[in-house]
Amino acid sequence: MVPIMKKLAEKYAGQLRVLKVDVDQQPELSNKFNIRAVPTLVFLSKDAELDRQMGSIAYQQISHMAEQHLANFK
């Protein structure tokens, strides 16, 4: 997932932030966002969850999800 996330961060620079969290190092965040599987992708807006996907997901699918959420904020 790391190469996909880096590609997304480059594509959407200035439009959204892409963050990676090590759930073993940040257990409070995994609890706060109810992470039960790795990898888990969570789209957030000011701490409100917009979307969630657990398991591996293709770049095209994540990009499509990002485009949908960005369109809602224009």
HELIX and SHEET records of a PDB file:
HELIX    1   1 VAL A    2  LYS A   11  1                                  10    
HELIX    2   2 PRO A   27  LYS A   32  1                                   6    
HELIX    3   3 TYR A   59  ASN A   72  1                                  14    
SHEET    1   A 2 THR A  40  SER A  45  0                                        
SHEET    2   A 2 ALA A  48  MET A  54 -1                                        
END                                                                             
